[in-house]
Amino acid sequence: MKKVFPVFLLLAAILFGGCSQKFQRGVKDFQSKWVGLKRKVTVYSASGEPVRTYEGRIDIEPTEYGNKIKFAHDGNMVLIFNMGVVVEELE
């Protein structure tokens, strides 16, 4: 019985460690969807030069296709087609 207890604790730590990250990810997803996260979105041209930068509480909506990004910024819906986009989460 005494040897089983440390093994159980080790197993529990491994399981809850993974669940903790999954839980934190779920909280982050919820916050992103309902409040928006403080983010910086930079749109790049085909030559790699920055075209426009958006910063603030931004909720990015996933799309079915990789050639479109859709997000809300300052109450306006922004749609970007066929452009390079980098999204950074700010602290």
C-alpha positions in Angstrom: 0.0 0.0 0.0 2.8 2.4 0.8 4.4 1.9 -2.6 1.1 2.5 -4.4 0.5 5.9 -2.9 3.6 7.7 -4.3 2.9 6.2 -7.7 -0.7 7.5 -7.5 0.5 10.9 -6.5 2.9 11.0 -9.5 0.2 9.8 -11.9 -2.3 12.4 -10.5 0.3 15.2 -10.9 0.9 14.2 -14.5 -2.8 14.0 -15.3 -3.8 17.3 -13.5 -0.8 19.1 -15.0 -2.1 18.3 -18.5 -5.7 19.2 -17.5 -4.6 22.5 -16.0 -3.1 23.6 -19.4 -6.3 22.4 -21.1 -8.4 24.4 -18.6 -6.3 27.5 -19.1 -6.7 27.2 -22.8 -10.4 26.9 -22.4 -10.5 30.1 -20.2 -8.4 31.9 -22.8 -10.8 30.8 -25.6 -13.8 32.0 -23.6 -12.2 35.3 -22.9 -11.2 35.8 -26.6 -14.8 35.0 -27.8 -16.7 37.1 -25.3 -14.4 40.0 -24.3 -11.6 39.9 -26.9 -7.9 39.7 -26.0 -5.5 42.6 -26.2 -3.8 41.9 -29.5 -1.8 43.5 -32.3 -2.8 42.4 -35.9 -0.3 43.4 -38.6 -1.3 42.9 -42.3 1.5 42.5 -44.8 1.6 43.0 -48.6 2.8 40.3 -51.0 6.3 41.9 -50.9 6.4 41.6 -47.1 5.9 45.2 -46.1 3.4 46.1 -43.4 0.2 47.6 -44.8 -1.9 48.2 -41.7 -1.8 47.5 -38.0 -4.7 47.1 -35.7 -4.3 47.1 -31.9 -6.7 46.7 -29.0 -9.2 44.2 -27.8 -9.7 42.0 -30.8 -11.8 38.9 -31.2 -10.6 36.8 -34.2 -13.2 34.5 -35.7 -11.8 31.4 -37.4 -12.9 30.7 -40.9 -13.1 27.6 -43.0 -10.6 28.7 -45.6 -7.0 29.9 -45.0 -7.3 32.9 -47.4 -9.6 35.0 -45.1 -9.3 36.4 -41.6 -12.3 38.0 -39.9 -12.2 40.0 -36.7 -13.9 42.8 -34.8 -11.9 46.0 -34.0 -13.5 49.0 -32.2 -17.0 47.8 -33.0 -16.2 47.4 -36.7 -16.0 44.1 -38.6 -12.7 43.7 -40.5 -12.3 41.1 -43.3 -9.0 40.6 -44.9 -8.6 38.4 -48.0 -5.4 36.9 -49.5 -3.0 38.9 -47.3 -0.3 37.8 -44.9 -1.4 38.5 -41.3 0.5 38.2 -38.0 -1.5 38.2 -34.8 0.3 38.9 -31.5 -1.2 38.6 -28.1 -0.2 41.5 -25.9 0.1 41.3 -22.1 
